[in-house]
Amino acid sequence: MTTESFSSDTAFWTSVRLPPWWLVLIEAILLIIIGIFLLVNPYQTFVSIIWVLGIYWVFRGALNLISLIWDRRLWGWKIIAGVLGIIAGWIVWQNPVTSAVILSQITVWMLALIALFFGISDLIRAFKGGGWVAAVIGVISIIFAILLLNNTLRASASLPIAMGILAIFGGIITLFGSFRLRSLEHTLEDLSETAGAQLDALADRAQAAAADAADEMENLPDSD
């Protein structure tokens, strides 16, 4: 392997940027904690999450407007997004319970429409030769969408519990991912050190070979 190839390998591994494993670990712990709160006290926790979301919308909207001072690009979009964010956040902040109910119903409707879309797509794919599995999945998706649309209030009431289960499940997966990421960071560090040592060795060999070649050129008899 040439010196250039080792140099490119070293540059690649040193340029790899991974998120800190401890930050992923914190995200996993927060997800699990939020999931537990949603299961223990689903409605109070869900309202609190919506309230925090309203504060974030206000903060984000104000930041969009303030950013116009030093960055005028897409100024129209920033004004619209900033004003709408502040208004929506203020409404949620003033009426967190009502906002939680409305947002949960909107979420259920969106899930129903998505399930209906995928169900119809799977049925079309089944009729075009996709097989009976696609047809079964399509029918199940459509039935699920119909159940959500016919039981919007009940589904909305169950949404915080479902979110809690998903948060705990996602937190556990993220937790294992953080440990895998830590192991990968150590592997990349070892690989980078090995590639650097091999590159230094090749550079030393190249310098020695160049010095030997120069000595041989000096010892060659003159043609005159």
Steps between C-alpha positions, in 0.01 A plus 500: 500500500637841407565796726223693325244229576591496869481879503150492352392230750630707791327810368173305470502361853604827656223680309228268633276697735270298725260641756637468854388170649416667832261740323318204344494338845337811650238498222426134573458564873272798435285294263462225757415749777241676282353161403468397865329830588262455207404154622470595868319832446422517128272801475685732737831415334355545152363843591839595644671392177258711295564796732876467451439470126312830508795669672732358235279635220506847655878485542552368147269759347674785684839363389386500135403867526817601687717321242381751239735753661809324362355268234240631254486187287148353466374796702136444398501140616674594823239766578209263431658213695596730785158660538313169467735335748448772758121497455474119513732481799308770686167320437645170623658674798169659602287189438722191547217255577285603202807509277598150615155367407503673161856392416428141603195491273699651213769237557241220489355638176844522345579143603168385353564677170853360480373148571227544238753622242737209561212253502373616161857500364552141618173388341596660169841332521330166576274527194808572288668178607629591844365181657248414767721633781469853363124454473469384862715789626295743293170372640633514858623858447162610362312332789735670747436838333123450514518405869701813576257724312195343665651516850692826493429595862590157639814485288594852610459397864726199441763703315704600811523136610606393152758780496631380837545145374675623185721736703615219731558265206689768307698593812613140551612473137680834527664383823652197329594725207697729730709206625557384142601854410751509786653175378513637145678814620770288665532288184542808282761643737701177493470477123611860457802443727593182309470674164711788628771264626507313169518827312795615711677169439445526125624859503818388681552222247446741213754743642754219551446374146541851364823543695634165371409594146681832538811323631495259210470785253802670657709179483427440132815550282498798267432419139784735400 
